[in-house]
Amino acid sequence: MTNPSPSSHAAAPTNTPAANRPGGGLSSVDQVVELADQLSSCADQLHERIMKEIRSYGGGSVPEKVQAAMRALLEDEILLRQRANGLYADAAIVIVKGLGKPQSHLMALTADAAEKIRKIGLIGEVTTLVAGLLAFAGAVTTGQPAPILLALEKIHKQIKLIEAQAPKPPTAPA
């Protein structure tokens, strides 16, 4: 199995055939491949975000601190792609028994993470969210439910924190 081209990645809808299979998330080769697609999509969003951040300096000098953060995020992007590619290659042996979370939950959470990467205002929040995705991708390769569930919870908490810190739209006067 090979990784589809980056342009073929889009946020996977949660009603895909693999998402609707009984047995919980990651319980079939198709579901593991679907997750690999979603992680690749997260890497695509991360790359776009990094490039947007660099372009925001309009060709001017990018501060050293920002350069260091972008280099670290580029390394994380590569690692996320490597883990997604590993899931493509090892899908048949990474099947997880008894995860207790439906595939649709996994896909919704990773799609939400990709969207947050695209929209987050502070690059430090991107770094933390990407670290959670990397932990999740690494946990999936173990095939063990406990580390996967811990990583999912970390991503969920980070998304909630980002949402709580996001500016709220003004309310209409009464």
N, C-alpha and C positions, 0 to 999 in steps of 0.2 A: 504494500500500500504506500502511496506517495502523498505528500502534502499538496493540496491544490494550490494554484497560483494565488498570491496575496490578493489580487483583485477579486477573487471569487468569494472572499470572506465577507460576510455581513452578519449582523446580529441575528443569531439563529432564533426563529420563532419557537415558542414553547409548545406548539402543537404539532411538532414534526413527528413522523412515525416512531422514531427511537424514543422520543419523550413520552409517548403514550403506552409503551410496552409495560406489562406488569413486571413485578420483581424488584422495583426500586431502581434508583439511579445507578448507572455504570454496571448494570448486570448483563450487558450484551456487548459484542464487538461494535455494533452500530452506535450504541450509546457512548462508548469510549471514544470513538471517532468523532462523534458529534461534539463531545467536550473538547477534543483536540482542535476542531474547527473553531469553537468559541474562544479558546485560549489564543489561537492564531489571530482571531479578530481583535482580541484585547491587545496583542502585540502591534497590530496594524494601527489601532487607535493611539497607542503609546508613541509609535514612530511619528504619526501625524502631529501629536501634541508636542513632541520634542522639536520638530521642525518649525511649528508655529511659534514656539517660544524663542527659537533662534532668530527667525525672521522678524520678530517683534522689535528687534534692534535696528531694523532698516538698513542693514549692511554696515552699521557702525560697530564699534568695539563692544564685544560682549564681555561683561565683567568676569573676572577669573572665577569667582564663586559660582556664577551661573554656568560657566563652561564646565566646571567640575561636576556640578549637579547633572548637566546634560550628558556628560560622558558616562556617569554612573547609570543614568537611566537608559542610555544606549546599550550598556552592558547588560542591564536587566532585560531589555527588549530581546537581545540575542539569546539570553538564557531562557526566557519565556518561549521563544520560538523553538529552541532546542528541546525543551520539555514537551511542547506540543508535538514536535516531530517524533520524539520518543514514544509518545502515546500512539501516534499513527502506526509506528513500526511494531509496537508491542501490544496492540489492542487486544489480541487474542489471549494474552497472558495476564492482562491487567484487570480483567473482569472482577468486580467487587461483589461479594455475596453479603447480603444483609446490611446494606448501608442504612436503610431506614429513611432515606430521603428520596422523593421521586426525581426522576431525570428532569422534569420540567422545573423543579426548584433549582437544580444546579445550573440549568441553562438561563433561567431568569436572573439568578444572582450574578453569573459571569457577564451576561448582557448588560446588566445594570452597572457592573464595574467598568465595562468598556465605555459606556455612556459617561460615567463620572470622569474617567480619564480624559475624555474629550472636552468636558465642560468645566472641570475643577479650576477654580481661580488661582489657588496657591500650588506651586509645583511641589512643595514638600508633602502635600496631601497625596499627590500622584505617586510619589516615592513610597509612601506607606501602603497605599492600596496595591501597587505593583508587588511589593514585598509579600503581601497577603496572597496575591495570585500565584506568585512563585512557590510559596509554601504549599498552597493547594495543589498545584501541578505536581510538585514533588511528592506530596502525600498520596496522590492518586496512584503514582507508580508503585507504591508499597502494596496496593491491593487490600489494605487493612482499613476498616471503617473508622476506628478511633482517631487516627491522625487526620483523616479526611474531614471528619465532622469538626474537629478542632480548627482546622484551617478554614472551613466554611464559616464557622462562627466568627473568626477573626475578620474575614472579609465583610460579613454582615454588620459587625460592630463598626468597622471603619466606614462603610457606606452610611450607616445611621449617623455617625459623628459628622461626616461631610455634609449630610443633609441638614443636620441641626445647626451647623455653622454657616450654611448658605444664607445670603441675604434674603429676607422675606419681602415679597412685593408689598407696596403700601396698600393699606385698606382704604376703601372708598369712604368719604365723609358721610356721616349719618344725616 
